[in-house]
Amino acid sequence: MRLEDYNPLEDRSFSILDPDGEIINEKDMPDFTDEELLYLYKTMLYTRIIDEKALSYQRQGRMLTYAPNTGQEAAQVGSAYAMKEEDWLVPAFRELGAWLVKGVPLKNIYLYWYGNEWGSYMPEGVRVLPISIPIASQLQHAAGIGMANNIKGEKSVAVGYVGDGGTSEGDFHEALNFAAVFKAPVVFFIQNNQYAISTPRSIQTMSKNLALKAVAYNMPGILVDGNDLFAVYVATKEAIERARNGEGPSLIEAYTYRLGAHTTSDDPTKYREDEEVEKWKNKDPILRFKKYLKKKGILTDEWEEKTIEELEKEVMETFESIENKSDTEIDDIFKYHYETMPPHLEEQLNEYKAFLEGGK
């Protein structure tokens, strides 16, 4: 497969695995071992279990606002698996599967949503930037990392994630423009889950697809079935290698669906119909991948049951290890913005401490 063969002007989607678990594009099928396939399936299961437990904890008042990932596991796991260890993952806030692939510990992920500053800390060697809530602002960072890589002569690539709504932000276009002009090794990855909170894709833009936005910046753009792990992996791998070889940035639109709410403070029943959700459940990326693995005789019921049991136990033990033992130290909120705390932050810290102590 070549990115150039999928001109977004033609509105043609790249896919390999259909919703029934059948391979419909043999020539582009990646050469995975059985061990790799089971790892990928396990990571998708892990993502789903973490997600479901987090929703439960939040509803019980044991965790802060949380952004669900259910339905987007293939887009996240498939794209991150195409990255090398030295590549940079630049996330928004809905990239759980990608974080897991890139080595972010579950404890850190839960710490973040628990409200602890240490949730943004990345272990040595894990090239993942902290969660970015301001929409599309992280893409500027991805472009900057790519430009810095060129200046330093490094071969690592930055993969920046954004949602469909983020493509309407100025930061999105500025990042693509800079990356294109300076041939920065960046892959811009859109998780098009059809809704920017309550705003549907249909009124987000007049473009026939979001990959089309690459045309203005003279970079390849490709529309991919985002629930097809194989297609996501192949497209992302080619875009990454193209960037690594000095050919500049690319734009990928992973066409997927958010089965849950935007966040736990959102009620999706107010802006979409249950029939639409049910239709997308039949395209569930985990179910699709499971059908394929079962047909190939790679996945057994015994392996799956044992794996789910182990993962659920790990998730619950991880959360219990931080619950009520992970309150954020006030100093941490201020001291980690800079290597040395500047005077204006010291002043704010002192004012806040005085406020907590009952002062003015």
GUKOL-299846 format. One line per 2 residues: number of its first residue (from 1); for each residue y, z, x of C-alpha. Coordinates in pm, whole numbers. Layout:
N
NUM = Y,Z,X; ... $
//
This chain:
360
1 = 0,0,0; 352,-81,113 $
3 = 656,79,-47; 826,-260,-52 $
5 = 552,-394,-283; 671,-162,-561 $
7 = 1025,-276,-632; 1176,-21,-875 $
9 = 1367,-306,-1042; 1030,-417,-1180 $
11 = 967,-70,-1329; 604,-77,-1208 $
13 = 427,252,-1142; 193,310,-849 $
15 = -134,479,-943; -490,521,-815 $
17 = -660,772,-1047; -637,733,-1426 $
19 = -636,1024,-1678; -1013,988,-1725 $
21 = -1079,1052,-1357; -1160,689,-1278 $
23 = -1038,509,-967; -840,204,-1078 $
25 = -708,105,-735; -985,120,-474 $
27 = -793,-50,-193; -530,227,-178 $
29 = -771,519,-219; -716,772,66 $
31 = -1012,852,290; -1057,1222,214 $
33 = -1365,1423,307; -1539,1631,42 $
35 = -1398,1943,211; -1044,1806,181 $
37 = -1094,1719,-184; -1216,2070,-263 $
39 = -926,2220,-68; -678,2013,-268 $
41 = -843,2108,-597; -853,2474,-495 $
43 = -482,2465,-408; -399,2311,-745 $
45 = -603,2584,-916; -429,2846,-702 $
47 = -92,2708,-808; -188,2724,-1175 $
49 = -326,3078,-1151; -19,3207,-962 $
51 = 197,3043,-1227; 13,3193,-1523 $
53 = 9,3541,-1367; 380,3520,-1285 $
55 = 461,3431,-1645; 255,3726,-1763 $
57 = 424,3965,-1519; 768,3844,-1623 $
59 = 693,3884,-1993; 579,4239,-1920 $
61 = 911,4314,-1750; 750,4338,-1408 $
63 = 921,4032,-1252; 1260,3862,-1278 $
65 = 1332,3518,-1424; 1066,3271,-1312 $
67 = 1049,2889,-1302; 701,2765,-1413 $
69 = 518,2479,-1240; 230,2407,-1479 $
71 = 172,2034,-1516; 334,1941,-1186 $
73 = 60,2050,-944; -40,1701,-830 $
75 = 319,1604,-749; 364,1918,-541 $
77 = 28,1949,-365; -16,1576,-306 $
79 = 326,1527,-150; 308,1833,75 $
81 = -40,1744,198; 106,1421,336 $
83 = 336,1622,564; 258,1733,918 $
85 = 310,2086,1043; 631,1989,1223 $
87 = 785,1830,912; 1047,2018,710 $
89 = 1001,2100,342; 1339,2134,169 $
91 = 1276,2269,-182; 1470,2328,-498 $
93 = 1298,2606,-695; 992,2445,-858 $
95 = 772,2353,-560; 503,2623,-573 $
97 = 211,2396,-480; 405,2245,-190 $
99 = 493,2590,-56; 128,2689,-55 $
101 = 21,2375,131; 292,2428,392 $
103 = 181,2785,460; 426,3002,268 $
105 = 240,3329,192; 199,3419,-174 $
107 = 348,3759,-98; 676,3594,4 $
109 = 680,3380,-310; 627,3678,-537 $
111 = 882,3883,-340; 1144,3618,-411 $
113 = 1085,3617,-787; 1063,3998,-775 $
115 = 1418,4002,-644; 1356,4097,-281 $
117 = 1553,3925,-4; 1245,3910,218 $
119 = 1101,3652,-21; 1320,3394,154 $
121 = 1183,3481,497; 950,3221,643 $
123 = 687,3310,903; 722,3163,1252 $
125 = 621,2798,1255; 647,2749,877 $
127 = 912,2480,840; 1023,2551,484 $
129 = 1382,2617,383; 1457,2895,132 $
131 = 1469,2825,-242; 1790,2650,-347 $
133 = 1915,2715,-700; 2240,2506,-704 $
135 = 2115,2172,-830; 2067,1899,-563 $
137 = 2263,2090,-296; 1946,2118,-87 $
139 = 1937,1741,-38; 2246,1766,182 $
141 = 2044,2002,400; 1753,1756,412 $
143 = 1985,1475,519; 2141,1703,782 $
145 = 1802,1800,921; 1707,1434,944 $
147 = 2030,1346,1124; 1979,1639,1363 $
149 = 1626,1518,1435; 1763,1180,1540 $
151 = 2024,1339,1767; 1763,1565,1929 $
153 = 1508,1286,1960; 1250,1470,1748 $
155 = 989,1295,1536; 974,1542,1248 $
157 = 1064,1435,895; 1246,1625,618 $
159 = 1111,1600,263; 1372,1707,7 $
161 = 1271,1785,-352; 1486,1754,-662 $
163 = 1438,1730,-1038; 1536,1444,-1265 $
165 = 1860,1619,-1364; 1956,1655,-1000 $
167 = 1984,1277,-966; 2306,1296,-1172 $
169 = 2469,1533,-924; 2711,1409,-660 $
171 = 2515,1590,-388; 2216,1365,-461 $
173 = 2412,1047,-399; 2599,1182,-99 $
175 = 2273,1288,65; 2111,948,6 $
177 = 2419,769,136; 2440,971,458 $
179 = 2067,948,522; 2072,571,471 $
181 = 2378,508,688; 2240,715,976 $
183 = 1876,608,922; 1779,974,898 $
185 = 1406,1050,873; 1414,1188,519 $
187 = 1197,1141,212; 1376,1222,-114 $
189 = 1117,1331,-370; 1210,1346,-738 $
191 = 989,1554,-964; 1075,1379,-1288 $
193 = 935,1628,-1539; 1129,1461,-1824 $
195 = 1376,1744,-1889; 1673,1894,-1705 $
197 = 1648,2222,-1895; 1707,2082,-2246 $
199 = 1848,1742,-2147; 1580,1472,-2182 $
201 = 1541,1195,-1928; 1637,944,-2199 $
203 = 2003,1056,-2192; 2017,1157,-1826 $
205 = 2085,805,-1696; 2087,443,-1807 $
207 = 1865,342,-1513; 1526,214,-1630 $
209 = 1371,460,-1382; 1501,706,-1124 $
211 = 1347,531,-823; 1593,252,-897 $
213 = 1871,468,-753; 1741,381,-406 $
215 = 1863,23,-441; 2232,111,-400 $
217 = 2157,274,-65; 1935,-8,62 $
219 = 1629,211,100; 1280,169,-48 $
221 = 1225,334,-384; 894,374,-564 $
223 = 786,501,-905; 459,695,-881 $
225 = 229,850,-1140; 313,1210,-1059 $
227 = -5,1345,-1221; -219,1134,-987 $
229 = -270,1337,-669; -403,1038,-474 $
231 = -108,812,-558; 144,1085,-477 $
233 = -24,1152,-142; -44,785,-41 $
235 = 316,704,-135; 454,1014,35 $
237 = 246,961,349; 372,605,385 $
239 = 734,713,329; 696,991,587 $
241 = 542,764,849; 810,504,785 $
243 = 1076,770,847; 894,901,1154 $
245 = 891,551,1300; 1270,525,1280 $
247 = 1288,308,967; 1505,549,770 $
249 = 1481,727,435; 1290,649,116 $
251 = 1308,766,-245; 1002,860,-451 $
253 = 1003,929,-823; 696,1126,-933 $
255 = 667,1074,-1308; 522,1398,-1441 $
257 = 580,1659,-1712; 675,2024,-1733 $
259 = 420,2169,-1974; 596,2506,-1984 $
261 = 954,2621,-2013; 1231,2539,-1767 $
263 = 1240,2908,-1679; 1128,3222,-1856 $
265 = 1477,3243,-2013; 1427,2904,-2182 $
267 = 1272,2817,-2521; 1150,2454,-2503 $
269 = 1052,2450,-2873; 1422,2412,-2951 $
271 = 1448,2071,-2787; 1104,1906,-2782 $
273 = 815,1858,-3024; 471,2014,-2988 $
275 = 316,1670,-3035; 484,1551,-2716 $
277 = 350,1847,-2519; -2,1795,-2655 $
279 = 6,1429,-2552; 92,1528,-2196 $
281 = -179,1793,-2187; -430,1507,-2193 $
283 = -272,1390,-1867; -303,1734,-1703 $
285 = -327,1665,-1326; -585,1939,-1269 $
287 = -807,1814,-1553; -777,1458,-1421 $
289 = -876,1558,-1068; -1160,1776,-1200 $
291 = -1306,1481,-1394; -1306,1274,-1074 $
293 = -1471,1546,-864; -1738,1611,-1129 $
295 = -1825,1242,-1156; -1861,1226,-777 $
297 = -2084,1534,-774; -1843,1714,-542 $
299 = -1746,1992,-783; -1995,2230,-941 $
301 = -1938,2480,-1220; -2066,2759,-995 $
303 = -1815,2675,-717; -1528,2653,-963 $
305 = -1608,2980,-1141; -1648,3168,-812 $
307 = -1325,3017,-673; -1120,3104,-983 $
309 = -1252,3460,-978; -1160,3499,-609 $
311 = -814,3348,-657; -733,3562,-959 $
313 = -834,3873,-767; -618,3771,-470 $
315 = -317,3699,-690; -337,4032,-873 $
317 = -385,4230,-551; -91,4053,-389 $
319 = 144,4131,-675; 28,4492,-698 $
321 = 93,4531,-324; 464,4461,-374 $
323 = 527,4603,-721; 740,4916,-710 $
325 = 717,4912,-330; 953,4626,-256 $
327 = 1302,4726,-360; 1567,4531,-173 $
329 = 1773,4726,76; 2143,4681,0 $
331 = 2220,4593,363; 1968,4306,353 $
333 = 2168,4123,85; 2466,4096,322 $
335 = 2327,4097,675; 2104,3787,668 $
337 = 2368,3527,586; 2472,3505,952 $
339 = 2320,3604,1285; 2601,3860,1315 $
341 = 2765,3989,998; 3127,3865,984 $
343 = 3413,4103,894; 3456,3979,537 $
345 = 3091,4052,455; 3113,4394,620 $
347 = 3411,4466,398; 3220,4354,87 $
349 = 2918,4564,188; 3131,4875,232 $
351 = 3304,4815,-101; 2972,4777,-278 $
353 = 2828,5093,-122; 3139,5282,-231 $
355 = 3095,5146,-582; 2732,5261,-594 $
357 = 2838,5606,-478; 3092,5628,-760 $
359 = 3398,5532,-558; 3659,5271,-629 $
//
